[in-house]
Amino acid sequence: MFKFIKQYAEKMDHAQVYPMISLVIFFLFFVVLLAYVKKMSKTHSSELANIPFTEKEESTNIL
């Protein structure tokens, strides 16, 4: 897939290095994010999922 994109970008008249760099950064960001989510423990993900509920409960207790 990357080879296809690279060949397509080379055929463009004003192909620069910057579009390829931005594509690589964009792709790597989501690959790293996916790896982080896959390695995350179930307890940590459930804590993150319950953040809106716990903050709401704490704010009502303060008032």
MOSULGI-V920153 format. One record per backbone hydrogen bond with DSSP energy under -1.0 kcal/mol. CO is the residue of the C=O (numbers start at 0). NH is the residue of the N-H. If there is no record, write none. Layout:
[[CO;NH] [CO;NH]]
//
This chain:
[[0;4] [1;5] [2;6] [3;7] [4;8] [5;9] [6;10] [16;20] [17;21] [18;22] [19;23] [20;24] [21;25] [22;26] [23;27] [24;28] [25;29] [26;30] [27;31] [28;32] [29;33] [30;34] [31;35] [32;36] [33;37] [34;38] [40;44] [41;45] [42;46] [43;47] [44;48] [45;49] [49;53] [50;54] [51;55] [52;56] [53;57] [54;58] [55;59] [56;60] [57;61] [58;62]]
//
